[in-house]
Amino acid sequence: PFWPKHFRKHRTTHPTMTGTYSAVSVHDGVDDLRRQLQPSPLPTFSLKSSQQIHLQAPECLYRCFGAGWPIAWTIINDIMTMVCHCKRAMEIVKLQYPHNLASEHERNHLKSVYKNEGVMKQGPVVNFIVWRRSVLLVLLLASLGSFIFCLIGDVLTINGHIKNMQQFSTWNASYSEWKRQTEAGLQEIDCQEIDVHFAAELRSYALPHEVLAYNCGEVLGRGIRCDDHVDKVIIGCWQPGFCQETVKYHCPHICYPARAMCRDTRYARLDYTSFS
């Protein structure tokens, strides 16, 4: 009968020492196929050599690290060996064999935490754990240093700037004192010129508002007093500062006939709005 090629029985001969084929065996092609498809066993790695490397003594700088109980002694030890922690935090390329970064105390503490002995036999894993501990301690030290610098350095600097600002600042918190100093800095002119300037301002407001008078004489003729505000002369006046100023501020010649010279306040705003 016809058999498929991979199921067909065939013979295998083995050569002898004399050059002839003496042995003959008959087997099924299916067995060959099964042997070909059967996965080969994975190689097994022994941790014996790594365990021996891991149990070697660490470098001299890393033998003084403490870990575990009591916590107070561990904290004191970390503070005393902070320079060594900084050194170990930079050991990025020494996490593999044959380097050992863990001290005896750290290794004993890890044995109490990880009950599986296979973890302690893996040197790179132990090196990474203790290296990460040093990195976290260095980051904690940097954070504390930044916080202390913020409290001491920045506060002292800001306090010095505030004192300098208070020493050289010319700004007054009192409105009356600010107004007095501002008026003292203005030049003196004839008071009648200020009255003429106010008449021109009243005419400029005639179009959008109802103006009761167009000069200082007419203002007082309307029964408006010198202590009244400008909004009584200009009906519906809304401009901040100007409408809340008094009439005597704009009509010093009419309100104070005995005064000949006045400060030039024609283009200066001394109201509280300008101050604030």
C-alpha positions in Angstrom: 0.0 0.0 0.0 1.0 3.6 -0.6 2.1 5.4 2.6 2.8 9.1 2.9 6.4 10.0 2.9 6.7 10.9 6.6 4.8 7.7 7.6 6.7 5.4 5.2 8.9 2.8 6.9 12.5 3.0 5.9 15.7 1.4 6.8 18.8 2.9 8.5 22.1 1.3 8.1 25.2 1.9 10.3 28.7 1.7 8.9 31.3 -0.7 10.5 35.0 -0.3 11.1 35.7 -2.1 7.8 33.6 0.2 5.7 30.6 -2.1 5.2 27.1 -1.6 6.5 26.3 -4.4 8.9 23.4 -3.2 11.1 20.0 -2.5 9.8 17.0 -1.1 11.8 13.5 -0.4 10.7 11.5 2.3 12.5 8.5 4.5 11.8 8.8 8.0 10.4 6.2 9.2 13.0 8.8 8.6 15.8 11.3 10.8 14.0 8.6 13.5 13.7 7.8 13.3 17.4 11.4 13.5 18.3 11.9 16.6 16.1 8.8 18.3 17.6 9.7 17.5 21.2 11.2 20.6 22.9 14.7 20.2 24.2 15.1 20.6 28.0 16.0 24.1 29.1 19.5 24.6 30.6 19.5 24.9 34.3 21.5 27.6 36.0 22.9 27.1 39.4 23.0 29.9 41.9 25.9 28.3 43.7 28.5 30.5 42.1 26.4 33.7 42.5 25.8 32.8 46.2 29.5 32.5 46.8 30.2 35.9 45.1 27.4 37.5 47.1 28.7 36.3 50.4 32.0 38.0 49.8 32.8 41.0 52.0 31.7 44.4 50.5 33.9 47.3 49.9 35.5 49.1 52.9 33.2 52.1 52.6 30.0 50.0 52.6 30.8 47.7 55.6 29.6 50.3 58.2 26.0 50.6 57.1 23.4 49.6 59.7 19.9 48.4 59.2 17.0 47.0 61.3 16.3 47.5 64.9 16.7 49.7 66.9 15.5 52.3 64.5 17.1 55.2 66.5 20.6 53.6 66.1 19.9 53.0 62.3 19.0 56.7 61.9 22.1 57.9 63.7 24.2 55.5 61.7 22.7 56.8 58.4 23.5 60.4 59.4 27.1 59.5 60.3 27.6 57.5 57.1 25.8 60.0 54.8 29.0 60.5 52.8 29.2 56.8 52.2 25.6 56.7 51.1 26.3 59.4 48.6 29.2 57.3 47.3 27.0 54.2 47.0 24.2 56.2 45.3 26.6 56.9 42.4 27.5 53.2 41.9 25.2 52.7 38.9 27.5 50.3 37.0 28.3 48.2 40.0 25.0 46.4 40.5 26.1 43.3 38.7 28.6 40.6 39.6 31.3 40.5 41.1 30.5 43.7 43.1 28.8 43.6 46.5 27.3 46.8 47.8 25.5 45.4 50.9 26.9 45.4 54.4 26.5 42.5 56.8 23.8 44.3 58.8 21.8 45.1 55.7 22.1 41.5 54.5 20.9 40.2 57.8 18.0 42.6 57.8 17.0 41.5 54.3 17.2 37.8 55.3 14.6 38.6 58.0 12.3 40.4 55.6 12.6 37.9 52.6 12.2 34.4 54.0 13.0 32.9 50.6 16.7 32.0 50.4 16.6 32.3 46.7 16.3 36.1 46.9 19.4 36.5 48.9 21.3 34.3 46.5 20.7 36.8 43.7 23.5 39.4 44.2 22.2 42.0 41.7 18.8 42.1 43.4 20.4 42.7 46.8 22.7 45.3 45.3 19.8 47.1 43.8 17.8 47.2 47.1 20.7 48.7 49.1 21.6 51.1 46.2 18.0 52.3 46.2 18.2 52.9 49.9 21.2 55.1 49.5 19.5 57.0 46.7 16.4 57.7 48.8 18.5 58.9 51.7 20.4 61.3 49.4 17.1 62.6 48.0 15.8 63.1 51.6 19.0 65.0 52.5 18.6 67.2 49.4 14.9 67.9 50.2 15.7 68.8 53.8 18.5 71.1 52.6 16.2 72.9 50.2 13.6 73.3 52.9 16.1 74.7 55.4 17.5 77.1 52.8 14.0 78.3 52.0 13.3 79.0 55.7 16.6 80.7 56.4 18.1 82.0 53.2 14.9 83.2 51.5 13.4 84.7 54.6 16.5 86.6 55.4 16.8 87.9 51.9 13.2 89.0 51.7 13.5 90.6 55.1 16.5 92.6 53.9 14.6 93.7 50.7 11.7 94.8 52.8 13.9 96.9 55.0 15.6 98.5 52.0 12.2 99.3 50.5 11.0 100.9 53.7 14.2 102.9 53.9 14.2 104.3 50.3 10.5 104.3 49.6 8.8 107.7 49.2 5.2 106.4 49.1 2.9 107.6 51.8 0.1 105.6 53.3 -1.7 108.8 54.4 -3.9 110.5 51.7 -3.7 113.9 53.3 0.1 113.7 53.6 0.3 112.6 49.9 -1.9 115.4 48.8 0.2 118.0 50.7 3.5 116.8 49.3 2.1 116.6 45.8 0.8 120.2 46.0 4.1 121.4 47.4 5.8 120.1 44.3 3.7 122.1 41.9 4.8 125.5 40.6 2.9 128.7 41.5 0.7 130.6 39.0 -2.0 133.2 39.2 -5.2 131.9 40.7 -7.3 133.4 38.0 -5.7 131.1 35.4 -7.1 128.1 37.3 -10.6 129.7 37.2 -10.3 130.2 33.4 -9.1 126.6 32.9 -12.2 125.4 34.9 -14.5 127.4 32.7 -13.0 125.6 29.6 -13.7 122.2 31.2 -17.3 123.1 32.0 -17.8 124.0 28.3 -16.4 120.6 27.2 -19.0 118.8 29.4 -21.9 120.8 27.9 -22.6 118.3 25.1 -22.9 115.0 27.0 -24.2 116.5 30.3 -26.4 119.3 31.6 -24.1 122.1 32.8 -25.7 124.7 35.2 -22.9 127.2 34.9 -19.9 127.9 32.6 -17.6 129.8 34.8 -16.8 130.2 38.5 -18.9 133.4 38.9 -22.0 131.7 37.5 -21.4 128.7 39.7 -21.6 130.8 42.9 -24.5 132.7 41.4 -26.4 129.4 41.1 -26.2 129.1 44.9 -23.5 126.4 44.8 -21.0 126.7 47.6 -17.3 126.4 47.3 -17.3 123.2 49.5 -19.8 121.5 47.2 -18.6 118.9 44.6 -18.4 119.4 40.9 -21.2 117.0 40.2 -23.6 119.7 41.5 -22.5 121.9 38.6 -22.5 119.2 36.0 -25.7 117.1 36.2 -25.0 113.4 35.6 -21.2 113.8 36.0 -19.7 110.3 36.3 -16.0 110.7 35.7 -14.1 109.3 38.8 -12.0 111.9 40.6 -13.0 115.0 38.7 -16.7 114.9 39.7 -15.9 114.3 43.4 -13.5 117.3 43.7 -14.7 120.5 45.4 -15.5 123.7 43.6 -12.9 125.7 45.6 -10.2 123.4 44.1 -11.1 124.6 40.6 -12.1 128.2 41.5 -9.5 129.4 44.0 -9.7 133.0 42.8 -13.4 133.3 43.5 -13.4 131.3 46.7 -10.3 132.9 48.1 -10.2 136.5 46.8 -7.3 137.5 49.0 -5.0 134.8 47.5 -3.0 136.0 44.5 -0.8 133.0 43.7 -1.9 129.3 43.8 -0.4 126.0 43.0 -0.9 124.9 39.4 -3.5 122.2 39.8 -5.0 122.5 36.3 -3.6 119.2 35.1 -2.9 117.5 38.4 -5.4 115.1 40.0 -5.2 115.2 43.8 -8.4 113.2 44.5 -8.4 109.9 46.4 -8.9 107.9 43.3 -5.6 109.1 41.9 -4.0 108.3 45.2 -5.2 104.8 45.4 
